[in-house]
Amino acid sequence: MKTKLFLSQLAALVVVAAIFYASYGATNALASARANVPEIYFAWERAVPFWAWSIVPYWSLNLLYALGFFLCRDSRELARYVTQLLVAQIIATLFFIVFPLQMSWEKPAVSGFSGFLFSSLATFDLPFNQAPSLHIILCVVVGAFYLRKARAIWLKAALVAWFALIGLSVLTTYQHHFIDIPTGLAAGCFVLLVRPMDGEPLRFAMAAEAARYKWAALYLGLAFLTLFVAIAGAKIWGAWMLWLSWASLSFALVACGYAFLGVGIFAKNGQGRHAFAAKALLFPYLCVARLNALFWLCGRRLSDEILPGLYLGSVKQAGKFDAVLDLAAEFERPDGAQIYASLPMLDMITPDADELRRGADELERIVKTTLGGGENLPQTAAELGSNFSAKAGYVNERNLKFHRHADARANLQTRGSANEREVAEARQNFASSNERAAEQNGKKALVCCALGYGRSASVLLAWMVIYRGFGFDDALNLLKSRREKIAVASSLRERIMQLAQSDSFARHD
């Protein structure tokens, strides 16, 4: 088995290396054949020193690159590593062909071992293939691979220091200009986002809803606007304005998320943390999202109790609750909650049927675990459902046997058959029973998104209708009476009705 894995690793190294040198050499040759290849650098770069010894860390990336193949534990990890390297090569090659740049500075004469390494480099490396720096892209990808392998803190620190030195060496060996570094870092992070070593790869699927394209157009417009300001500002106020292009990239990536990449662009894991690559690429957008939340929540309550022990609100409050269902893709999990579930969804978009289903299922699990007193909760839930259905006139049998699927269907089909007094009485009985269950353990659960007005309200509505027998209008009116500014789309009613009527929500008695 080990021999087979070794042969696979060796074969993968040979193939990927051949692709690397063939594509790198071809793009260099294409650029050298052009009449006028531009060069972009800042005046301060003239002060960057030439350190001949830094060719050693520069070259070391080649060794680490190759050694990584043989450090893969199995064929699955090897496939992911190979995919990352190939994606990195494809991105760099495309830019080298479409936007060729050069580095025209003369290197000082170097002798000894450093001179040998510079001479070896010159045999296949022409002064083209600049932005994004493939060396920096691979520094990010290979560095992330080794950091994932390291366990000891001192080893992680040593790896970070060495890969940082490799990144710096592209300047001190006069191999690259500064602009090649941030572009290389962005491309490297994008590779890790597209094909992470852990978790699912970023998937391409065109959005089915028109609303998603509206928001995609908005963020794409912001991307072009910030890019224009960055370029125009650089000419007027100075090169530092070019950092606004980071915001442009961030908005463009969010636009892609709404249009065809989905919520995966945030790479938010089950623990509520964004992957480093997503955090780095989306940092400007994430800052804007936090400022937006501060604005809309200013002077308003961050959470409200909808049913005894069950709250609806902003993710900013999540650390104060015993259990949390987090639906905000753009916010990380605050510390504090003992029971936590993350189902990230895009902002300003009505959750689709699958998201509503998974959200309602997860909330039911949280309610059972947190508010229902553990073993006795199924019985408690049955009593609550029976009480509500009976008082509202939705159950005709004398034994009031509780069946969520049947109750939900009857509730939706006969909405309004009970008079207001009976519905109010049923809701009061439901709340009283739930309050007794919640008071037994004194715990609180929160359903949250960025503000607690949209995504979280939609999922809570789905749970109330599907699992607790509320009519849609009754549930919506209750939410609006407890928490202001609730905003749900008109299409939500139909989606929840279809879910409640589907056989997928039939539960055991």
C-alpha positions as CSV (number, residue, x, y, z in Angstrom):
1,M,0.0,0.0,0.0
2,K,2.8,2.4,0.9
3,T,4.7,1.5,-2.3
4,K,1.6,2.2,-4.3
5,L,1.1,5.6,-2.6
6,F,4.8,6.4,-3.2
7,L,4.5,5.6,-6.9
8,S,1.4,7.8,-7.1
9,Q,3.2,10.7,-5.4
10,L,6.3,10.3,-7.6
11,A,4.1,10.2,-10.8
12,A,2.1,13.2,-9.6
13,L,5.3,15.2,-9.0
14,V,6.7,14.4,-12.4
15,V,3.5,15.4,-14.2
16,V,2.9,18.6,-12.2
17,A,6.5,19.6,-12.6
18,A,6.4,19.1,-16.3
19,I,3.3,21.2,-16.6
20,F,4.9,23.9,-14.4
21,Y,8.1,24.3,-16.5
22,A,6.3,23.9,-19.8
23,S,3.7,26.6,-19.1
24,Y,6.1,28.9,-17.3
25,G,8.6,28.7,-20.1
26,A,6.0,29.2,-22.8
27,T,4.6,32.4,-21.2
28,N,8.1,33.7,-20.7
29,A,8.8,33.1,-24.4
30,L,5.6,34.8,-25.5
31,A,6.3,37.9,-23.4
32,S,9.8,38.1,-24.7
33,A,8.6,38.2,-28.3
34,R,6.4,41.2,-27.7
35,A,7.7,44.6,-28.6
36,N,6.8,46.7,-25.6
37,V,6.2,44.8,-22.3
38,P,5.3,47.3,-19.5
39,E,7.0,47.5,-16.1
40,I,5.1,48.7,-13.0
41,Y,7.0,49.7,-9.9
42,F,6.9,52.4,-7.2
43,A,9.7,54.9,-6.7
44,W,10.5,53.6,-3.2
45,E,11.4,50.2,-4.6
46,R,14.7,51.7,-5.7
47,A,15.7,51.7,-2.1
48,V,15.1,48.0,-1.6
49,P,18.5,46.3,-1.0
50,F,19.9,43.4,-3.0
51,W,20.6,40.5,-0.7
52,A,22.4,37.8,-2.6
53,W,22.0,35.3,0.3
54,S,18.2,35.6,0.0
55,I,18.3,33.4,-3.1
56,V,18.6,30.5,-0.7
57,P,15.1,31.0,0.8
58,Y,13.9,31.9,-2.7
59,W,15.1,28.5,-4.1
60,S,13.9,26.6,-1.0
61,L,10.3,26.9,-2.1
62,N,11.1,24.5,-5.0
63,L,12.3,21.9,-2.5
64,L,9.3,22.4,-0.2
65,Y,7.0,22.3,-3.3
66,A,8.4,18.9,-4.3
67,L,8.6,17.4,-0.8
68,G,4.9,18.2,-0.2
69,F,3.9,15.4,-2.6
70,F,5.6,12.8,-0.4
71,L,4.1,14.3,2.8
72,C,0.5,13.6,1.7
73,R,-1.1,10.9,3.9
74,D,-3.2,9.3,1.3
75,S,-4.5,9.6,-2.3
76,R,-7.3,12.0,-1.3
77,E,-4.8,14.5,0.2
78,L,-2.5,14.1,-2.7
79,A,-5.3,14.8,-5.2
80,R,-6.2,18.0,-3.3
81,Y,-2.6,19.2,-3.2
82,V,-2.1,18.5,-6.9
83,T,-5.4,20.3,-7.7
84,Q,-4.3,23.4,-5.7
85,L,-0.9,23.5,-7.6
86,L,-2.6,23.1,-11.0
87,V,-5.2,25.8,-10.2
88,A,-2.3,28.1,-9.1
89,Q,-0.5,27.4,-12.4
90,I,-3.6,28.1,-14.5
91,I,-4.4,31.4,-12.8
92,A,-0.8,32.6,-13.1
93,T,-0.4,31.5,-16.7
94,L,-3.6,33.3,-17.8
95,F,-2.4,36.5,-16.3
96,F,1.1,36.2,-17.8
97,I,-0.5,35.8,-21.2
98,V,-3.1,38.5,-21.0
99,F,-1.2,41.1,-18.9
100,P,2.6,40.5,-19.3
101,L,5.0,42.6,-17.2
102,Q,8.7,42.6,-16.8
103,M,11.5,43.3,-14.3
104,S,14.3,45.2,-16.1
105,W,16.6,45.9,-13.2
106,E,20.1,44.6,-13.5
107,K,21.3,42.3,-10.7
108,P,24.7,42.9,-9.2
109,A,27.4,40.4,-9.9
110,V,27.3,37.4,-7.5
111,S,29.8,34.7,-6.8
112,G,30.0,31.6,-4.7
113,F,27.0,29.4,-3.8
114,S,24.5,32.3,-4.2
115,G,26.0,33.0,-7.6
116,F,25.5,29.4,-8.6
117,L,21.8,29.5,-7.6
118,F,21.3,32.8,-9.5
119,S,22.9,31.2,-12.6
120,S,20.8,28.1,-12.3
121,L,17.7,30.3,-12.1
122,A,18.7,32.2,-15.2
123,T,18.8,29.1,-17.3
124,F,14.9,28.9,-17.5
125,D,13.7,32.2,-15.9
126,L,13.4,35.3,-18.2
127,P,12.6,38.7,-16.6
128,F,8.9,38.3,-17.4
129,N,6.0,36.5,-15.7
130,Q,5.6,39.1,-13.0
131,A,2.1,39.8,-11.7
132,P,0.7,37.9,-9.9
133,S,3.9,36.4,-8.7
134,L,3.7,32.6,-9.1
135,H,6.3,32.4,-6.4
136,I,4.0,34.2,-4.0
137,I,1.0,32.2,-5.0
138,L,2.9,28.9,-4.4
139,C,4.2,30.4,-1.1
140,V,0.6,30.8,0.1
141,V,-0.5,27.3,-1.2
142,V,2.5,25.3,-0.1
143,G,2.8,27.3,3.1
144,A,-0.8,26.5,4.0
145,F,-0.1,22.8,3.3
146,Y,2.9,22.7,5.7
147,L,1.1,24.7,8.4
148,R,-1.7,22.2,8.3
149,K,0.8,19.4,8.9
150,A,2.6,21.1,11.8
151,R,1.3,20.5,15.3
152,A,3.8,22.2,17.7
153,I,3.4,25.9,18.1
154,W,7.2,26.5,17.7
155,L,7.1,24.6,14.4
156,K,4.2,26.7,13.1
157,A,6.0,29.9,14.1
158,A,9.2,28.7,12.4
159,L,7.2,27.9,9.2
160,V,5.5,31.2,9.2
161,A,8.8,33.0,9.6
162,W,10.5,31.0,6.8
163,F,7.6,31.4,4.3
164,A,7.5,35.1,5.1
165,L,11.2,35.2,4.3
166,I,10.5,33.4,1.0
167,G,7.9,36.1,0.2
168,L,10.4,38.9,1.0
169,S,13.1,37.3,-1.1
170,V,11.2,38.0,-4.3
171,L,12.1,41.7,-3.7
172,T,15.6,41.3,-2.4
173,T,16.7,39.1,-5.3
174,Y,15.3,41.6,-7.8
175,Q,13.0,38.9,-9.2
176,H,9.7,40.9,-8.7
177,H,8.3,44.3,-8.1
178,F,6.1,45.0,-5.2
179,I,2.8,45.0,-7.1
180,D,3.5,41.3,-7.8
181,I,3.2,40.5,-4.1
182,P,-0.3,41.6,-3.2
183,T,-1.7,40.2,-6.5
184,G,0.1,36.9,-5.8
185,L,-1.3,36.8,-2.2
186,A,-4.8,37.4,-3.6
187,A,-4.4,34.7,-6.2
188,G,-3.0,32.3,-3.6
189,C,-5.9,32.9,-1.2
190,F,-8.3,32.3,-4.1
191,V,-6.7,29.0,-4.8
192,L,-7.2,27.9,-1.2
193,L,-10.8,29.1,-1.3
194,V,-11.6,27.3,-4.6
195,R,-9.9,24.0,-3.4
196,P,-9.3,23.9,0.3
197,M,-7.4,21.0,1.9
198,D,-10.3,20.6,4.3
199,G,-14.0,20.9,3.5
200,E,-15.8,21.1,0.3
201,P,-14.5,22.8,-2.8
202,L,-16.2,26.0,-4.1
203,R,-19.0,24.9,-6.4
204,F,-20.3,26.6,-9.5
205,A,-24.0,26.8,-9.9
206,M,-26.0,29.6,-11.6
207,A,-28.5,31.2,-9.2
208,A,-32.2,30.4,-9.9
209,E,-33.6,33.5,-8.3
210,A,-33.8,36.9,-10.0
211,A,-33.2,38.7,-6.6
212,R,-29.7,37.1,-6.4
213,Y,-28.7,38.7,-9.7
214,K,-30.0,42.1,-8.5
215,W,-27.6,41.9,-5.6
216,A,-24.8,40.5,-7.8
217,A,-25.2,43.5,-10.1
218,L,-25.1,45.9,-7.1
219,Y,-21.9,44.4,-5.7
220,L,-20.3,44.3,-9.2
221,G,-21.2,48.0,-9.6
222,L,-19.5,48.7,-6.3
223,A,-16.4,46.7,-7.5
224,F,-16.1,48.8,-10.6
225,L,-16.7,52.0,-8.6
226,T,-14.0,51.3,-6.1
227,L,-11.6,50.2,-8.8
228,F,-12.2,53.4,-10.6
229,V,-11.6,55.4,-7.4
230,A,-8.5,53.4,-6.7
231,I,-6.9,54.2,-10.1
232,A,-8.1,57.8,-10.3
233,G,-7.1,58.4,-6.7
234,A,-3.6,57.0,-7.3
235,K,-3.0,59.6,-9.9
236,I,-4.4,62.4,-7.8
237,W,-3.5,61.6,-4.2
238,G,-0.9,59.0,-4.5
239,A,-0.2,55.3,-5.0
240,W,-1.6,54.4,-1.5
241,M,-5.1,54.8,-3.0
242,L,-4.5,51.6,-4.9
243,W,-5.3,49.6,-1.8
244,L,-8.9,50.4,-2.6
245,S,-8.5,47.7,-5.3
246,W,-8.7,45.2,-2.4
247,A,-12.2,46.4,-1.7
248,S,-12.9,46.1,-5.4
249,L,-11.8,42.5,-5.4
250,S,-13.8,41.8,-2.3
251,F,-17.1,43.2,-3.8
252,A,-16.5,41.4,-7.0
253,L,-16.1,38.1,-5.2
254,V,-19.3,38.8,-3.3
255,A,-21.1,39.5,-6.6
256,C,-19.8,36.1,-7.8
257,G,-21.3,34.5,-4.7
258,Y,-24.7,35.9,-5.4
259,A,-24.6,35.0,-9.1
260,F,-23.1,31.6,-9.2
261,L,-20.7,30.6,-6.4
262,G,-23.1,30.7,-3.5
263,V,-22.5,31.0,0.2
264,G,-19.3,29.0,-0.2
265,I,-17.3,32.1,-0.8
266,F,-17.4,32.8,2.9
267,A,-16.0,29.3,3.7
268,K,-17.7,29.3,7.1
269,N,-17.2,26.0,8.9
270,G,-19.4,24.2,11.4
271,Q,-17.7,26.0,14.3
272,G,-18.7,29.3,12.8
273,R,-15.2,30.4,11.7
274,H,-14.3,31.7,8.3
275,A,-11.4,30.1,6.5
276,F,-8.3,32.4,6.5
277,A,-8.4,32.6,2.7
278,A,-12.0,33.9,2.7
279,K,-11.3,36.3,5.5
280,A,-8.3,37.7,3.7
281,L,-10.1,38.1,0.4
282,L,-13.3,39.5,1.8
283,F,-11.9,41.7,4.6
284,P,-13.1,45.0,3.1
285,Y,-16.6,43.6,2.6
286,L,-16.7,42.1,6.1
287,C,-15.8,45.5,7.5
288,V,-18.6,47.1,5.6
289,A,-21.1,44.4,6.8
290,R,-20.2,45.2,10.4
291,L,-20.6,48.9,9.9
292,N,-24.0,48.2,8.2
293,A,-25.1,46.1,11.2
294,L,-24.0,48.8,13.6
295,F,-26.0,51.4,11.7
296,W,-29.3,49.4,11.5
297,L,-29.1,48.2,15.1
298,C,-28.2,51.5,16.6
299,G,-30.8,52.3,19.3
300,R,-32.6,49.0,18.7
301,R,-32.8,45.8,20.7
302,L,-30.3,43.2,19.6
303,S,-32.7,40.3,20.4
304,D,-36.3,39.7,21.4
305,E,-38.0,36.7,23.1
306,I,-40.5,35.2,20.7
307,L,-41.5,32.2,22.7
308,P,-40.4,31.5,26.3
309,G,-36.7,30.7,26.1
310,L,-36.5,31.1,22.4
311,Y,-35.2,34.4,21.0
312,L,-34.7,36.0,17.6
313,G,-32.0,38.6,17.0
314,S,-28.5,39.6,15.8
315,V,-25.5,37.3,15.8
316,K,-23.8,40.0,17.9
317,Q,-25.8,38.7,20.8
318,A,-24.9,35.0,20.2
319,G,-22.3,34.8,23.0
320,K,-25.0,35.5,25.6
321,F,-27.1,32.4,24.9
322,D,-26.8,28.7,25.8
323,A,-27.7,27.6,22.3
324,V,-27.4,29.4,18.9
325,L,-28.6,28.7,15.4
326,D,-26.4,31.0,13.3
327,L,-27.6,31.8,9.8
328,A,-25.2,34.8,9.0
329,A,-22.6,33.9,6.4
330,E,-20.7,37.1,6.8
331,F,-20.3,37.1,10.6
332,E,-18.1,34.7,12.7
333,R,-19.4,33.0,15.8
334,P,-19.0,35.0,19.0
335,D,-17.6,32.9,21.9
336,G,-20.0,31.7,24.6
337,A,-22.7,29.4,23.3
338,Q,-22.4,25.8,24.5
339,I,-24.6,24.5,21.7
340,Y,-24.0,25.9,18.3
341,A,-25.1,25.2,14.8
342,S,-24.1,27.1,11.7
343,L,-26.2,27.2,8.5
344,P,-24.8,30.2,6.6
345,M,-27.1,31.9,4.2
346,L,-26.6,34.9,1.9
347,D,-27.9,38.2,3.2
348,M,-31.1,39.9,1.7
349,I,-32.1,36.7,0.0
350,T,-35.2,34.6,0.9
351,P,-34.0,31.2,2.0
352,D,-34.8,28.5,-0.5
353,A,-36.8,25.4,0.4
354,D,-33.8,23.3,1.2
355,E,-32.3,26.0,3.5
356,L,-35.7,26.4,5.2
357,R,-35.9,22.6,5.7
358,R,-32.4,22.3,7.1
359,G,-32.9,25.4,9.3
360,A,-36.2,24.1,10.8
361,D,-34.7,20.7,11.4
362,E,-31.7,22.2,13.2
363,L,-33.8,24.5,15.3
364,E,-36.0,21.6,16.4
365,R,-32.9,19.7,17.5
366,I,-31.7,22.8,19.4
367,V,-35.0,23.3,21.1
368,K,-35.2,19.7,22.1
369,T,-31.7,19.7,23.4
370,T,-31.8,23.1,25.2
371,L,-35.3,24.0,26.2
372,G,-37.1,20.8,26.5
373,G,-35.4,19.2,29.5
374,G,-33.7,16.4,27.5
375,E,-35.5,13.1,27.7
376,N,-39.0,14.5,28.4
377,L,-39.0,16.9,25.5
378,P,-40.7,14.6,22.9
379,Q,-43.6,14.3,25.3
380,T,-43.6,18.0,25.9
381,A,-43.6,18.8,22.2
382,A,-46.5,16.4,21.7
383,E,-48.5,18.1,24.4
384,L,-47.8,21.6,23.0
385,G,-48.8,20.6,19.5
386,S,-51.9,18.8,20.6
387,N,-53.0,21.7,22.8
388,F,-52.6,24.2,20.0
389,S,-54.3,22.0,17.3
390,A,-57.2,21.1,19.6
391,K,-57.9,24.7,20.7
392,A,-57.7,26.0,17.1
393,G,-60.1,23.4,15.8
394,Y,-57.6,21.5,13.7
395,V,-57.9,18.1,15.4
396,N,-61.1,16.2,15.5
397,E,-60.1,13.0,17.3
398,R,-60.7,12.8,21.0
399,N,-57.3,11.4,21.9
400,L,-55.6,14.4,20.4
401,K,-52.8,12.2,19.1
402,F,-50.0,14.5,17.9
403,H,-48.7,14.2,14.3
404,R,-46.7,17.2,13.1
405,H,-47.1,16.5,9.4
406,A,-50.8,16.1,9.7
407,D,-51.2,19.1,12.0
408,A,-49.1,21.3,9.7
409,R,-51.1,20.3,6.7
410,A,-54.4,20.9,8.3
411,N,-53.2,24.2,9.8
412,L,-52.3,25.5,6.3
413,Q,-55.4,24.3,4.6
414,T,-58.0,25.4,7.2
415,R,-56.3,28.6,8.3
416,G,-58.9,30.9,9.8
417,S,-61.4,28.2,10.7
418,A,-61.1,28.9,14.4
419,N,-62.2,32.2,15.8
420,E,-59.8,34.8,17.2
421,R,-60.6,33.9,20.8
422,E,-59.8,30.3,20.3
423,V,-56.6,31.0,18.5
424,A,-55.5,33.4,21.2
425,E,-56.3,30.8,23.9
426,A,-54.4,28.1,22.1
427,R,-51.4,30.4,21.7
428,Q,-51.5,31.2,25.4
429,N,-51.7,27.5,26.3
430,F,-48.8,26.9,24.0
431,A,-46.7,29.7,25.5
432,S,-47.5,28.6,29.1
433,S,-46.5,25.0,28.4
434,N,-43.3,26.1,26.6
435,E,-42.5,28.5,29.5
436,R,-42.8,25.8,32.0
437,A,-40.4,23.7,30.0
438,A,-37.9,26.6,29.6
439,E,-38.1,27.5,33.2
440,Q,-37.1,24.0,34.2
441,N,-33.5,24.5,33.1
442,G,-33.3,28.3,32.8
443,K,-31.6,28.1,29.4
444,K,-32.1,30.3,26.3
445,A,-31.7,29.7,22.6
446,L,-31.2,32.2,19.8
447,V,-32.0,32.1,16.1
448,C,-29.8,34.8,14.6
449,C,-28.5,36.4,11.4
450,A,-26.8,39.8,10.9
451,L,-29.7,41.8,12.2
452,G,-32.3,39.3,13.3
453,Y,-34.9,40.6,10.8
454,G,-34.6,38.5,7.6
455,R,-33.0,35.1,7.3
456,S,-33.4,34.1,10.9
457,A,-37.0,35.3,11.0
458,S,-37.7,33.1,7.9
459,V,-36.3,30.0,9.4
460,L,-38.1,30.6,12.7
461,L,-41.4,31.0,10.8
462,A,-40.7,27.7,9.0
463,W,-40.1,26.0,12.3
464,M,-43.2,27.4,14.0
465,V,-45.4,26.3,11.1
466,I,-43.9,22.9,10.5
467,Y,-43.0,21.8,14.0
468,R,-45.4,23.7,16.2
469,G,-48.6,23.9,14.2
470,F,-48.9,27.6,13.9
471,G,-50.7,29.1,10.9
472,F,-48.3,31.2,8.8
473,D,-50.2,34.4,9.5
474,D,-50.4,33.7,13.2
475,A,-46.6,33.0,13.3
476,L,-45.8,36.1,11.3
477,N,-48.0,38.3,13.4
478,L,-46.4,36.9,16.6
479,L,-42.9,37.6,15.3
480,K,-43.9,41.2,14.2
481,S,-45.4,41.8,17.6
482,R,-42.3,40.7,19.5
483,R,-39.6,42.1,17.2
484,E,-39.8,45.2,15.1
485,K,-38.6,45.5,11.5
486,I,-39.2,41.9,10.6
487,A,-38.7,41.6,6.8
488,V,-39.7,38.5,4.9
489,A,-40.6,38.1,1.2
490,S,-44.1,37.3,0.0
491,S,-42.7,34.1,-1.6
492,L,-41.9,32.7,1.9
493,R,-45.5,31.6,2.5
494,E,-45.6,29.3,-0.5
495,R,-42.3,27.8,0.3
496,I,-43.2,27.0,3.9
497,M,-46.6,25.6,2.9
498,Q,-45.0,23.3,0.4
499,L,-42.5,22.1,3.0
500,A,-45.2,21.5,5.6
501,Q,-47.2,19.5,3.1
502,S,-44.3,17.4,1.8
503,D,-43.8,13.9,3.0
504,S,-40.2,14.9,4.0
505,F,-41.6,16.4,7.1
506,A,-43.6,13.4,8.3
507,R,-42.2,12.6,11.8
508,H,-42.7,9.5,14.0
509,D,-45.5,9.8,16.6
